[in-house]
């Protein structure tokens, strides 16, 4: 179902009516109900990636093209045997991470409209319920197993880094989100009948040397618990920083800054897709083999000349 003013020529189309400063028109309406041939029956989760909606039903991942929000189209459907009762999906850059009854799986979404399953990219988990990705780690809400932290530095070969239960205290984990406050990273956890949990993931006060770097290994510890009236089922995501863009190159928010802008979709794509092959750039940690016939480079020639002066 699509919510908002369906008149794209209106002063405030979509949900723009909430942003125009006029409190008298802060009302939403149903613009469209979309379920062709029952393809979305049983829909239970939705993740927006650029102008695509990744919708999970009881059996499938359905990709819905929302380039024209009032004329959506189904772009792809992925079901068994690739997926086994999918439960949650998270998208980061060129990859989507899905948890289902089998565990944690990776999909290539370089083309957002056509996710491709990656063979053998599976971390088995018996009770995976949700997933959140932060830099090179995925945090899987693993129910009675607590939180499974998966290393996705190489998304096509995910590796289980650790299981964290706080000595058995986290045993009904439904959802987790990561956020930062004053240079410290926290996990906010919906731990079912246990309520809200807060974990400290990284802090410069604990180990400044370990904290340094782009994506240090998480060292979680339980620091607070807040009981809830009913089972804690989900955690809201924090707001993104200004000048961020979505997966289709659309700017997400502006907070009073002028002049600069993020890369658009074409500029971003040029950084990781080769213009001749239309394939992603690939790198390796192994240096190319030296050729016996190759001429020494300028630096090697300078070194040789300096050596001849002293020896």
N, C-alpha and C positions, 0 to 999 in steps of 0.2 A: 504494500500500500504506500502511495506517495502522498505526503502531507504538504499543504501550502497553496498559495494562490496560483492556479494554473495559467493565468494570463501573463505570458512572458513579456508582454509589452506594457504591463502595468508599472506604476511607479515603484511598487514593492512586490515583485514577483516572488514565487516560492515562499520562504519564511523571512524575506527581507522586511516584512511588516514589523518584525520584532526589533529592527535596527534603525528605523527611520525617525525615532525620537517622538513619535506620536503615541501616547498611551491609550488613545481611544480606539485604535485598530489592532490591538495586540491579540488577535484571535486567529486560530488556524482552522483550516478546513481540509477535508479529504479531497484530493485532486484526482486520485486514480486508484482503483483496485486492480492488481495485476497477478493473475495466476493461470496462465494459458495451459489448458489440458491438465490442470491439477499438478503442474510441475513443481509448484512451491507449497503444496499441501504438507502440513506438518513442519513448516519453517519454524526454527527455534533460535537461530543466531544469525546475525548479519554483521559483516565487516566491510567498510567502504574503502576501496583502494582506487584513488583517483576518481574517475567517472564510472567505475564499475562497482557493483555490489556483489560480494561473495556471501551467498545465502546457504545456510546449512539446513537441510531437512533431516528426517530420521534416517535416510538412506544415502543422500547425495550432497555434493557440493555443486550448487547452481550459480553460474556467473551471469549476472544481469547487466547489460549495457545501459548505462544511464546518461549517455551523452546528451540525449534529449529526455529529460526527466519525465515528461508526460507521454512519451512514446517509448517505454523501455522495451528491450528485446533480450531474449535469452541467447547468450553467446556460446555457452558450453555447459555440459553437465558431466560430472564425474561421480561414478557410483562403484558398486562392487564389480570386480574383486579388488579394485585399487583402494577403495575406502570401505571401512567396516563400521557403520553407524558413527559418522563423524560428529564431534561434539564441540569443537571450537577451531577457529582459524585466525592467524595473525599474518600480516604482510609486512615485509621489510625489504625495500629496494627491489631486487630481482627474484625474490623468493617468497613463497607462502609456506607457512608451517601449520600443519593440521594435526590435531590430536583426535584419535578415534579409539575404538575398542581394542585395537592392536597396540597403540602407543603413539609415538611422535613421528611424523612423516614430513618430508620436504617436497615442494613442488617448484619448478622453474616457472616464474611468471614474468619473464622478460617481455612476453606478449601477454598483457593483463587479461586479454579476452580468451586466451587459450592456455590455461595452466597445464604443465607437463609433469607427470609423475617421474621422480628420479629413482631409478632402481636401487634397492638395497639401502636407501636413506631412511632407515627405521631405527628408532630407539624403543624397544619393547617396554610398555608400562601397562599395568593391569587395571588402573582406575583413573586414567587421565581425563580431566574434566574441562580444563581451559588452558590457555597459553598466552604469554606476553613476552615479547622480544625486546631486549635492551642491548644495543651494540652487538657484541659477539656471544651473548648468552641468552638462551630461551628459558623462561621460568614456567614450568608446567605445574598447574594445580593438579596434584596427583591423589586427591581424596585421602584415603586412609594411609597412603604412603607419604603424606606431607607434600613437600615441594621437590620436584625433580629439576635440577639445574643442568641444562644441556649446552655443551659448547658447540656453537654454530659458526665458529670462525671460518670453517669450510662448510658452507651450508649443505653441500652435496654429500658430506660425510659427517653427519652430526654424531657427537660422542657424549655419553652421559658423564658429566663432571662430578656430580654428587647428589645424594638424596639428603634432604634436611627435614627433620621432624622436631627439633628442639627437645631431644630426649623423649620422644613420643607424645609431646604436648600438641603438635599439629597432626591431627588425625582425621579431619573431615574437610580438607581444603577444596573449596569450590572455585576460587578466583584469586588472582594476584595481579597487582600493578606496581610498577617501579616509579619512584619519583625522587627528586633531589631537594634538599633543604640545607642551605649554608654549607655547601661543598660535601655534604654527606648523603649517600644514597640509601634509600629506605624501600622496603617492600611492604605494601599494604595488603593484607591477606584476609579474605573472607573464609573463615575456618568453620563453616557450618554451625553446629550446635555449640561450638566454643566461642563464637562471636568474632569480633574484629581483632586481628593480631597485627602488630607492627614489628618488623625485623629491620635491624641495621645491617645493610649489605656491605657498605664500604665507608670508611671514615679516615681522614688524615690524622685524627687524634689517636687512633689505634696504632697505625703503622704508616707513617708518612711515606716511607720508601715503597711499600706495597701499593699504596694508593695512587702513585704516579703512573702515568701512561694512559693510553686511550681506553683500554678495556681490561683492567686488572681482574684477577680471579675473585669472584664473590666470596666473602667470609661472613656468612649470615649468623646473626644471633638474635634471639627473641628479647625485645626490650619492653614491650607493653602489650596489654590485653584489655579490651573493652567489651563487656558482655552486651549482647543485643537482645531485644524483646523476642525475636524469633531467630531461626537459623540464618546466618550470614551467607548470602548466596552470590553476591556480586560486588565489585568495587568499581567506582567511576574512574575514568582516565583523567589525569591532570591535563590542563590546557597546554597546547604546544607553544613553544617560543615563537615570537614574532618573526616574520619573514621566512617561515618554513613553507614548503610546498608539498602538495600531495603527489601521488605516484603518476599523475597525468600532467604535472607541471603547473598546477593551479595554486596560486598563493593562498595560504590558509588564513592569515590574520596580520593586521598591522596595529602597532601600539605607538602611535605618535612619532614614528621615524620617517624621515623624508630623504629622497635622493637615491638610496640604494634599493636593490630588489634582488630576489633570489633568481637562480637560473630557471629558464622556462624548460618545457619538455624537450624541445629540439636541442637546446644547448646542453642539457643534462645527458641526453642520449649520446651526443657526440663524444662524451668522455669515456663511455664504456662499450660503444658499438663501433666496430671497424667499418668505415664508409665503403670499402670495396667488397667485403664479404657479408656485411650485415650481420655478423656474428660478434658475440662479446669478445673483447680483448682477453687474452690469457697470459698469465705470467707464471714463472717457475722460480723456485729457490735455487735451482741448479744453474751455474754459469754455462754459457755455450762452450763447446769443446774448442780449444785453441788450434788454429790451422798452422801447420808447419811452413806453409808458403806465405802466410800473412805477413805484411810489412809491419814493423813496429810503429805504434802510434806516436803522436807528438810528445807525449809525456815520457814515453820510453826513450825516445831519441834524446831528449834533454838530459835524462838521467845518464845515458851512455856517454854523452859529451862531457858532463860534469865528472864522471868517473875517470875519463881519459886525462883530465887535468891533474889528477892527484895520484894516479897509479901508472 
